[in-house]
Amino acid sequence: MKKEIGHYMNLPYKIEIVKDNEFNSYVAICPELKGCITTGETEYEALKNLEDAKRIWLIDALESNGNIPEPVLHNALR
């Protein structure tokens, strides 16, 4: 059974936000979705933009029957 975009959007994919001092902005990455990366002037904007980038990434993968990895469960107590 093919899963829908909503299923993947609700999964807890890892998110990384890094300050880019050279451009005075923030870079947001979803490392489990290779190439899913964006920027924003604030952390909030970068996170918001990452949701859009993730949706586009997932739609493209679904339409091309690409492999969509499930998120790795991250242990917050490491």
Biopython code that builds the backbone (N, CA, C, O; Angstrom):
import numpy as np
from Bio.PDB.StructureBuilder import StructureBuilder

atoms = [
    (1, "MET", "N", (0.834, -1.179, 0.000)),
    (1, "MET", "CA", (0.000, 0.000, 0.000)),
    (1, "MET", "C", (0.884, 1.249, 0.000)),
    (1, "MET", "O", (1.781, 1.378, 0.833)),
    (2, "LYS", "N", (0.634, 2.143, -0.913)),
    (2, "LYS", "CA", (1.419, 3.372, -1.032)),
    (2, "LYS", "C", (0.998, 4.360, 0.052)),
    (2, "LYS", "O", (-0.190, 4.613, 0.252)),
    (3, "LYS", "N", (1.982, 4.909, 0.741)),
    (3, "LYS", "CA", (1.708, 5.876, 1.801)),
    (3, "LYS", "C", (1.555, 7.270, 1.200)),
    (3, "LYS", "O", (2.145, 7.583, 0.166)),
    (4, "GLU", "N", (0.768, 8.086, 1.853)),
    (4, "GLU", "CA", (0.468, 9.442, 1.393)),
    (4, "GLU", "C", (1.454, 10.446, 1.977)),
    (4, "GLU", "O", (2.180, 10.146, 2.925)),
    (5, "ILE", "N", (1.466, 11.634, 1.399)),
    (5, "ILE", "CA", (2.356, 12.707, 1.838)),
    (5, "ILE", "C", (2.157, 13.048, 3.315)),
    (5, "ILE", "O", (3.127, 13.304, 4.028)),
    (6, "GLY", "N", (0.910, 13.052, 3.772)),
    (6, "GLY", "CA", (0.623, 13.375, 5.173)),
    (6, "GLY", "C", (1.306, 12.429, 6.139)),
    (6, "GLY", "O", (1.754, 12.842, 7.209)),
    (7, "HIS", "N", (1.389, 11.158, 5.766)),
    (7, "HIS", "CA", (2.062, 10.177, 6.611)),
    (7, "HIS", "C", (3.508, 10.592, 6.838)),
    (7, "HIS", "O", (3.981, 10.627, 7.973)),
    (8, "TYR", "N", (4.205, 10.905, 5.755)),
    (8, "TYR", "CA", (5.620, 11.247, 5.856)),
    (8, "TYR", "C", (5.845, 12.603, 6.525)),
    (8, "TYR", "O", (6.814, 12.773, 7.264)),
    (9, "MET", "N", (4.969, 13.556, 6.277)),
    (9, "MET", "CA", (5.122, 14.879, 6.885)),
    (9, "MET", "C", (5.009, 14.824, 8.402)),
    (9, "MET", "O", (5.579, 15.664, 9.099)),
    (10, "ASN", "N", (4.281, 13.845, 8.914)),
    (10, "ASN", "CA", (4.089, 13.722, 10.358)),
    (10, "ASN", "C", (5.141, 12.875, 11.053)),
    (10, "ASN", "O", (5.123, 12.757, 12.278)),
    (11, "LEU", "N", (6.054, 12.286, 10.298)),
    (11, "LEU", "CA", (7.096, 11.473, 10.915)),
    (11, "LEU", "C", (8.169, 12.366, 11.545)),
    (11, "LEU", "O", (8.430, 13.466, 11.059)),
    (12, "PRO", "N", (8.787, 11.887, 12.627)),
    (12, "PRO", "CA", (9.764, 12.711, 13.356)),
    (12, "PRO", "C", (11.170, 12.675, 12.748)),
    (12, "PRO", "O", (12.098, 12.134, 13.348)),
    (13, "TYR", "N", (11.314, 13.249, 11.567)),
    (13, "TYR", "CA", (12.641, 13.313, 10.947)),
    (13, "TYR", "C", (13.536, 14.267, 11.741)),
    (13, "TYR", "O", (13.074, 15.270, 12.285)),
    (14, "LYS", "N", (14.811, 13.934, 11.792)),
    (14, "LYS", "CA", (15.797, 14.768, 12.479)),
    (14, "LYS", "C", (15.932, 16.102, 11.744)),
    (14, "LYS", "O", (15.922, 16.152, 10.514)),
    (15, "ILE", "N", (16.059, 17.172, 12.516)),
    (15, "ILE", "CA", (16.234, 18.513, 11.967)),
    (15, "ILE", "C", (17.484, 19.119, 12.591)),
    (15, "ILE", "O", (17.688, 19.038, 13.802)),
    (16, "GLU", "N", (18.309, 19.721, 11.761)),
    (16, "GLU", "CA", (19.486, 20.433, 12.245)),
    (16, "GLU", "C", (19.400, 21.872, 11.757)),
    (16, "GLU", "O", (19.110, 22.121, 10.587)),
    (17, "ILE", "N", (19.653, 22.814, 12.653)),
    (17, "ILE", "CA", (19.692, 24.234, 12.285)),
    (17, "ILE", "C", (21.049, 24.775, 12.709)),
    (17, "ILE", "O", (21.460, 24.639, 13.861)),
    (18, "VAL", "N", (21.736, 25.392, 11.749)),
    (18, "VAL", "CA", (23.092, 25.879, 11.979)),
    (18, "VAL", "C", (23.171, 27.347, 11.584)),
    (18, "VAL", "O", (22.637, 27.747, 10.549)),
    (19, "LYS", "N", (23.825, 28.133, 12.396)),
    (19, "LYS", "CA", (24.030, 29.557, 12.086)),
    (19, "LYS", "C", (25.112, 29.679, 11.019)),
    (19, "LYS", "O", (26.186, 29.090, 11.145)),
    (20, "ASP", "N", (24.824, 30.447, 9.967)),
    (20, "ASP", "CA", (25.790, 30.729, 8.904)),
    (20, "ASP", "C", (26.252, 32.172, 9.104)),
    (20, "ASP", "O", (25.597, 33.114, 8.658)),
    (21, "ASN", "N", (27.387, 32.328, 9.779)),
    (21, "ASN", "CA", (27.886, 33.658, 10.109)),
    (21, "ASN", "C", (28.293, 34.455, 8.876)),
    (21, "ASN", "O", (28.203, 35.683, 8.874)),
    (22, "GLU", "N", (28.737, 33.770, 7.834)),
    (22, "GLU", "CA", (29.163, 34.467, 6.622)),
    (22, "GLU", "C", (28.012, 35.234, 5.984)),
    (22, "GLU", "O", (28.201, 36.350, 5.500)),
    (23, "PHE", "N", (26.826, 34.645, 5.979)),
    (23, "PHE", "CA", (25.668, 35.269, 5.341)),
    (23, "PHE", "C", (24.645, 35.779, 6.361)),
    (23, "PHE", "O", (23.559, 36.224, 5.991)),
    (24, "ASN", "N", (25.006, 35.710, 7.662)),
    (24, "ASN", "CA", (24.125, 36.154, 8.736)),
    (24, "ASN", "C", (22.726, 35.565, 8.582)),
    (24, "ASN", "O", (21.724, 36.279, 8.611)),
    (25, "SER", "N", (22.687, 34.247, 8.417)),
    (25, "SER", "CA", (21.425, 33.529, 8.250)),
    (25, "SER", "C", (21.532, 32.179, 8.943)),
    (25, "SER", "O", (22.530, 31.879, 9.598)),
    (26, "TYR", "N", (20.497, 31.376, 8.790)),
    (26, "TYR", "CA", (20.460, 30.036, 9.374)),
    (26, "TYR", "C", (20.220, 29.021, 8.276)),
    (26, "TYR", "O", (19.474, 29.277, 7.331)),
    (27, "VAL", "N", (20.857, 27.865, 8.407)),
    (27, "VAL", "CA", (20.695, 26.766, 7.469)),
    (27, "VAL", "C", (19.944, 25.658, 8.196)),
    (27, "VAL", "O", (20.334, 25.256, 9.292)),
    (28, "ALA", "N", (18.874, 25.166, 7.594)),
    (28, "ALA", "CA", (18.082, 24.081, 8.165)),
    (28, "ALA", "C", (18.210, 22.859, 7.259)),
    (28, "ALA", "O", (18.070, 22.947, 6.040)),
    (29, "ILE", "N", (18.479, 21.719, 7.890)),
    (29, "ILE", "CA", (18.742, 20.482, 7.156)),
    (29, "ILE", "C", (17.906, 19.353, 7.745)),
    (29, "ILE", "O", (17.729, 19.253, 8.959)),
    (30, "CYS", "N", (17.400, 18.513, 6.861)),
    (30, "CYS", "CA", (16.765, 17.258, 7.268)),
    (30, "CYS", "C", (17.693, 16.157, 6.739)),
    (30, "CYS", "O", (17.492, 15.668, 5.627)),
    (31, "PRO", "N", (18.709, 15.760, 7.525)),
    (31, "PRO", "CA", (19.755, 14.877, 7.008)),
    (31, "PRO", "C", (19.276, 13.501, 6.544)),
    (31, "PRO", "O", (19.939, 12.859, 5.730)),
    (32, "GLU", "N", (18.151, 13.051, 7.046)),
    (32, "GLU", "CA", (17.649, 11.740, 6.635)),
    (32, "GLU", "C", (17.035, 11.764, 5.236)),
    (32, "GLU", "O", (16.843, 10.718, 4.617)),
    (33, "LEU", "N", (16.729, 12.960, 4.745)),
    (33, "LEU", "CA", (16.199, 13.128, 3.386)),
    (33, "LEU", "C", (17.296, 13.827, 2.583)),
    (33, "LEU", "O", (17.361, 15.056, 2.547)),
    (34, "LYS", "N", (18.141, 13.047, 1.951)),
    (34, "LYS", "CA", (19.342, 13.562, 1.295)),
    (34, "LYS", "C", (19.033, 14.742, 0.370)),
    (34, "LYS", "O", (18.226, 14.632, -0.553)),
    (35, "GLY", "N", (19.695, 15.872, 0.639)),
    (35, "GLY", "CA", (19.525, 17.059, -0.175)),
    (35, "GLY", "C", (18.413, 17.973, 0.291)),
    (35, "GLY", "O", (18.176, 19.006, -0.336)),
    (36, "CYS", "N", (17.723, 17.635, 1.365)),
    (36, "CYS", "CA", (16.635, 18.467, 1.881)),
    (36, "CYS", "C", (17.253, 19.523, 2.799)),
    (36, "CYS", "O", (17.537, 19.263, 3.968)),
    (37, "ILE", "N", (17.451, 20.711, 2.245)),
    (37, "ILE", "CA", (18.151, 21.782, 2.938)),
    (37, "ILE", "C", (17.593, 23.130, 2.493)),
    (37, "ILE", "O", (17.184, 23.287, 1.342)),
    (38, "THR", "N", (17.576, 24.092, 3.396)),
    (38, "THR", "CA", (17.092, 25.435, 3.068)),
    (38, "THR", "C", (17.711, 26.436, 4.031)),
    (38, "THR", "O", (18.483, 26.063, 4.914)),
    (39, "THR", "N", (17.373, 27.701, 3.861)),
    (39, "THR", "CA", (17.909, 28.740, 4.727)),
    (39, "THR", "C", (16.793, 29.684, 5.165)),
    (39, "THR", "O", (15.665, 29.617, 4.676)),
    (40, "GLY", "N", (17.141, 30.565, 6.103)),
    (40, "GLY", "CA", (16.227, 31.604, 6.544)),
    (40, "GLY", "C", (16.999, 32.662, 7.312)),
    (40, "GLY", "O", (18.099, 32.404, 7.799)),
    (41, "GLU", "N", (16.428, 33.842, 7.420)),
    (41, "GLU", "CA", (17.089, 34.925, 8.146)),
    (41, "GLU", "C", (17.073, 34.698, 9.651)),
    (41, "GLU", "O", (17.934, 35.212, 10.366)),
    (42, "THR", "N", (16.094, 33.927, 10.141)),
    (42, "THR", "CA", (16.002, 33.573, 11.563)),
    (42, "THR", "C", (15.881, 32.058, 11.679)),
    (42, "THR", "O", (15.617, 31.372, 10.691)),
    (43, "GLU", "N", (16.073, 31.540, 12.889)),
    (43, "GLU", "CA", (15.887, 30.101, 13.095)),
    (43, "GLU", "C", (14.460, 29.693, 12.759)),
    (43, "GLU", "O", (14.234, 28.654, 12.139)),
    (44, "TYR", "N", (13.498, 30.514, 13.171)),
    (44, "TYR", "CA", (12.098, 30.220, 12.908)),
    (44, "TYR", "C", (11.825, 30.165, 11.402)),
    (44, "TYR", "O", (11.160, 29.249, 10.919)),
    (45, "GLU", "N", (12.339, 31.146, 10.670)),
    (45, "GLU", "CA", (12.130, 31.177, 9.223)),
    (45, "GLU", "C", (12.783, 29.973, 8.549)),
    (45, "GLU", "O", (12.209, 29.389, 7.630)),
    (46, "ALA", "N", (13.977, 29.600, 9.003)),
    (46, "ALA", "CA", (14.657, 28.434, 8.439)),
    (46, "ALA", "C", (13.848, 27.165, 8.694)),
    (46, "ALA", "O", (13.726, 26.313, 7.813)),
    (47, "LEU", "N", (13.300, 27.043, 9.894)),
    (47, "LEU", "CA", (12.481, 25.871, 10.234)),
    (47, "LEU", "C", (11.209, 25.838, 9.396)),
    (47, "LEU", "O", (10.813, 24.782, 8.902)),
    (48, "LYS", "N", (10.575, 26.989, 9.236)),
    (48, "LYS", "CA", (9.367, 27.083, 8.406)),
    (48, "LYS", "C", (9.681, 26.720, 6.953)),
    (48, "LYS", "O", (8.930, 25.983, 6.313)),
    (49, "ASN", "N", (10.788, 27.239, 6.445)),
    (49, "ASN", "CA", (11.200, 26.931, 5.079)),
    (49, "ASN", "C", (11.546, 25.456, 4.915)),
    (49, "ASN", "O", (11.350, 24.883, 3.843)),
    (50, "LEU", "N", (12.064, 24.839, 5.990)),
    (50, "LEU", "CA", (12.396, 23.417, 5.910)),
    (50, "LEU", "C", (11.132, 22.570, 5.764)),
    (50, "LEU", "O", (11.154, 21.545, 5.083)),
    (51, "GLU", "N", (10.045, 22.981, 6.387)),
    (51, "GLU", "CA", (8.785, 22.244, 6.220)),
    (51, "GLU", "C", (8.360, 22.263, 4.751)),
    (51, "GLU", "O", (7.914, 21.248, 4.215)),
    (52, "ASP", "N", (8.501, 23.423, 4.106)),
    (52, "ASP", "CA", (8.174, 23.522, 2.680)),
    (52, "ASP", "C", (9.122, 22.667, 1.842)),
    (52, "ASP", "O", (8.687, 21.966, 0.927)),
    (53, "ALA", "N", (10.421, 22.726, 2.157)),
    (53, "ALA", "CA", (11.417, 21.945, 1.414)),
    (53, "ALA", "C", (11.165, 20.447, 1.592)),
    (53, "ALA", "O", (11.297, 19.667, 0.649)),
    (54, "LYS", "N", (10.801, 20.059, 2.820)),
    (54, "LYS", "CA", (10.524, 18.641, 3.094)),
    (54, "LYS", "C", (9.313, 18.176, 2.282)),
    (54, "LYS", "O", (9.332, 17.091, 1.702)),
    (55, "ARG", "N", (8.260, 18.997, 2.241)),
    (55, "ARG", "CA", (7.059, 18.644, 1.472)),
    (55, "ARG", "C", (7.407, 18.467, -0.011)),
    (55, "ARG", "O", (6.980, 17.495, -0.634)),
    (56, "ILE", "N", (8.174, 19.396, -0.574)),
    (56, "ILE", "CA", (8.573, 19.311, -1.985)),
    (56, "ILE", "C", (9.423, 18.078, -2.220)),
    (56, "ILE", "O", (9.237, 17.376, -3.214)),
    (57, "TRP", "N", (10.367, 17.804, -1.304)),
    (57, "TRP", "CA", (11.237, 16.636, -1.421)),
    (57, "TRP", "C", (10.401, 15.358, -1.442)),
    (57, "TRP", "O", (10.609, 14.478, -2.277)),
    (58, "LEU", "N", (9.452, 15.274, -0.510)),
    (58, "LEU", "CA", (8.627, 14.065, -0.395)),
    (58, "LEU", "C", (7.693, 13.893, -1.591)),
    (58, "LEU", "O", (7.523, 12.778, -2.084)),
    (59, "ILE", "N", (7.089, 14.975, -2.060)),
    (59, "ILE", "CA", (6.224, 14.892, -3.232)),
    (59, "ILE", "C", (7.009, 14.394, -4.436)),
    (59, "ILE", "O", (6.542, 13.530, -5.178)),
    (60, "ASP", "N", (8.201, 14.942, -4.625)),
    (60, "ASP", "CA", (9.041, 14.510, -5.739)),
    (60, "ASP", "C", (9.372, 13.020, -5.627)),
    (60, "ASP", "O", (9.312, 12.289, -6.616)),
    (61, "ALA", "N", (9.719, 12.578, -4.421)),
    (61, "ALA", "CA", (10.043, 11.162, -4.219)),
    (61, "ALA", "C", (8.827, 10.276, -4.466)),
    (61, "ALA", "O", (8.954, 9.213, -5.072)),
    (62, "LEU", "N", (7.657, 10.696, -4.007)),
    (62, "LEU", "CA", (6.440, 9.907, -4.220)),
    (62, "LEU", "C", (6.094, 9.823, -5.704)),
    (62, "LEU", "O", (5.731, 8.757, -6.200)),
    (63, "GLU", "N", (6.204, 10.948, -6.412)),
    (63, "GLU", "CA", (5.855, 10.966, -7.837)),
    (63, "GLU", "C", (6.833, 10.163, -8.689)),
    (63, "GLU", "O", (6.453, 9.630, -9.732)),
    (64, "SER", "N", (8.075, 10.074, -8.258)),
    (64, "SER", "CA", (9.077, 9.338, -9.032)),
    (64, "SER", "C", (9.296, 7.928, -8.498)),
    (64, "SER", "O", (10.217, 7.230, -8.920)),
    (65, "ASN", "N", (8.427, 7.511, -7.550)),
    (65, "ASN", "CA", (8.547, 6.190, -6.923)),
    (65, "ASN", "C", (9.925, 5.983, -6.301)),
    (65, "ASN", "O", (10.453, 4.871, -6.283)),
    (66, "GLY", "N", (10.498, 7.077, -5.790)),
    (66, "GLY", "CA", (11.802, 7.007, -5.138)),
    (66, "GLY", "C", (11.698, 6.422, -3.745)),
    (66, "GLY", "O", (10.609, 6.264, -3.193)),
    (67, "ASN", "N", (12.837, 6.110, -3.198)),
    (67, "ASN", "CA", (12.909, 5.553, -1.852)),
    (67, "ASN", "C", (12.790, 6.674, -0.826)),
    (67, "ASN", "O", (13.556, 7.637, -0.862)),
    (68, "ILE", "N", (11.845, 6.552, 0.072)),
    (68, "ILE", "CA", (11.688, 7.516, 1.157)),
    (68, "ILE", "C", (12.045, 6.794, 2.452)),
    (68, "ILE", "O", (11.319, 5.906, 2.898)),
    (69, "PRO", "N", (13.166, 7.182, 3.051)),
    (69, "PRO", "CA", (13.564, 6.507, 4.286)),
    (69, "PRO", "C", (12.667, 6.895, 5.453)),
    (69, "PRO", "O", (12.205, 8.033, 5.544)),
    (70, "GLU", "N", (12.431, 5.954, 6.331)),
    (70, "GLU", "CA", (11.738, 6.247, 7.571)),
    (70, "GLU", "C", (12.769, 6.911, 8.495)),
    (70, "GLU", "O", (13.961, 6.623, 8.390)),
    (71, "PRO", "N", (12.329, 7.782, 9.387)),
    (71, "PRO", "CA", (13.288, 8.440, 10.274)),
    (71, "PRO", "C", (13.891, 7.464, 11.273)),
    (71, "PRO", "O", (13.255, 6.503, 11.704)),
    (72, "VAL", "N", (15.129, 7.744, 11.619)),
    (72, "VAL", "CA", (15.806, 6.967, 12.648)),
    (72, "VAL", "C", (15.359, 7.542, 13.982)),
    (72, "VAL", "O", (15.296, 8.761, 14.141)),
    (73, "LEU", "N", (15.049, 6.683, 14.937)),
    (73, "LEU", "CA", (14.667, 7.169, 16.245)),
    (73, "LEU", "C", (15.919, 7.661, 16.949)),
    (73, "LEU", "O", (16.884, 6.912, 17.105)),
    (74, "HIS", "N", (15.908, 8.914, 17.372)),
    (74, "HIS", "CA", (17.060, 9.533, 18.010)),
    (74, "HIS", "C", (16.867, 9.525, 19.515)),
    (74, "HIS", "O", (15.806, 9.884, 20.026)),
    (75, "ASN", "N", (17.916, 9.107, 20.214)),
    (75, "ASN", "CA", (17.862, 9.043, 21.670)),
    (75, "ASN", "C", (18.322, 10.380, 22.232)),
    (75, "ASN", "O", (19.487, 10.745, 22.081)),
    (76, "ALA", "N", (17.428, 11.109, 22.875)),
    (76, "ALA", "CA", (17.743, 12.431, 23.425)),
    (76, "ALA", "C", (18.646, 12.337, 24.640)),
    (76, "ALA", "O", (19.178, 13.359, 25.074)),
    (77, "LEU", "N", (18.838, 11.171, 25.199)),
    (77, "LEU", "CA", (19.635, 11.026, 26.416)),
    (77, "LEU", "C", (21.058, 10.530, 26.145)),
    (77, "LEU", "O", (21.733, 10.086, 27.073)),
    (78, "ARG", "N", (21.515, 10.594, 24.931)),
    (78, "ARG", "CA", (22.873, 10.115, 24.623)),
    (78, "ARG", "C", (23.914, 10.950, 25.300)),
    (78, "ARG", "O", (25.108, 10.689, 25.151)),
]
sb = StructureBuilder()
sb.init_structure("model")
sb.init_model(0)
sb.init_chain("A")
sb.init_seg("    ")
for serial, (resi, resn, name, xyz) in enumerate(atoms, 1):
    if name == "N":
        sb.init_residue(resn, " ", resi, " ")
    sb.init_atom(name, np.array(xyz, "f"), 0.0, 1.0, " ", f" {name:<3s}", serial, name[0])
structure = sb.get_structure()
